Structure formats: structure tokens, C-alpha cells
Amino acid sequence: MKMRKYLQEGKSENYQDAEDKQLLKAGEVATLLSRKFNTKISAKEIEPFASEWHHAGVFKSGNGLKGRRVYFFKEADVDKVTLEKILENRAKAAKKPAPDHRIVQGWYPQYFRMTDPVTRKTFSKPFVGIYKGPASKAPKGFQALSDDAFAAAEQQRGRVLKPGEQL
């Protein structure tokens, strides 16, 4: 029976069990807390306080598929959520660090897929890559260099790196 219901509604067995236990969903809890505190509270804001979550199926999202989580609360857990805790989480979410716009220059290992012509096996081979731009968009493995060292590194752009070698 549960499998048929899963195929029809897209709810996992654990999700159905949580509904059978009459656990409250995050949206319902958000409505209750909004009335209690006389402040608009969204379900997304109270997710950290949930006692458990379960999959609610797979849905189309843009070009692909995306799973959705539904958060559940026990009635005892709802009483533990205070307005101060919710406002504290809002403040944390609002304090995202600003992107670093200072200009940096340096090198990073750049990997290319190579194929061995004899065995037809593919492997990644590291090369010297050069980057100059904002620090927030620096590639993985980036190492900053001074102006003199950067000029020397530009001469080595595209050179193969030996295992463990640094520029």
C-alpha cells in the first residue's frame, strides 16, 4: 500500500510514517509561530529547529530534477522555538560576507584530460595556469605572487607540472 501511495504522491515511506505519527510540517509550525509571536515567520527560517526531515519526491526544476525535503516537528519541539532564536538566525543569514573585490595575481594548477594513445586510458595532467582578477573569483589552488614573480610565471604559462612540483 505504501509503495503505491509513494508512486502516486511522491512521498517516501518515512514521510508517510511521519504523517501517520501526526508530526507537524514546517509550514504549519511557521503559521502557528507567526500567530503566537505576531511576526511573519517563514518555514525556511525554522528549518534548523526541526526534529527530522524526509523526502517528498522528485520534481522538475529548470532543466533537471530536484528532490524536495519536508521538515517535521514534534509538538514538544515547537514550544522550544523562541522568537529570540528565530531573530538570531535571521541576523546570521543577513551577515553574509561581501565578495572580495581586490585584484590579485598569481598561478594555479590547471588540469587537462589526456588520453594515452597506446592504452586509451585517460588521466589528468597538471599545467601552469595564470590568473589576474578579483580575489572572490580566483580558481581552486590559486597562489598569489608578487609582481616580479608573476612576470616570471607568465613566461611559464602552459608548462607541464611534475608531480608535487610548485612554481
Salt bridges, closest charged atoms under 4 A:
GLU9 OE1 - LYS11 NZ 3.22
ASP17 OD1 - LYS2 NZ 2.11
GLU19 OE2 - LYS11 NZ 3.22
GLU19 OE2 - LYS25 NZ 3.47
GLU45 OE2 - ARG90 NE 2.54
GLU47 OE1 - LYS44 NZ 3.83
GLU52 OE2 - HIS54 NE2 2.68
ASP77 OD1 - LYS80 NZ 3.98
GLU88 OE2 - LYS92 NZ 3.99
ASP100 OD2 - ARG102 NE 2.90
GLU165 OE2 - ARG159 NH1 3.08
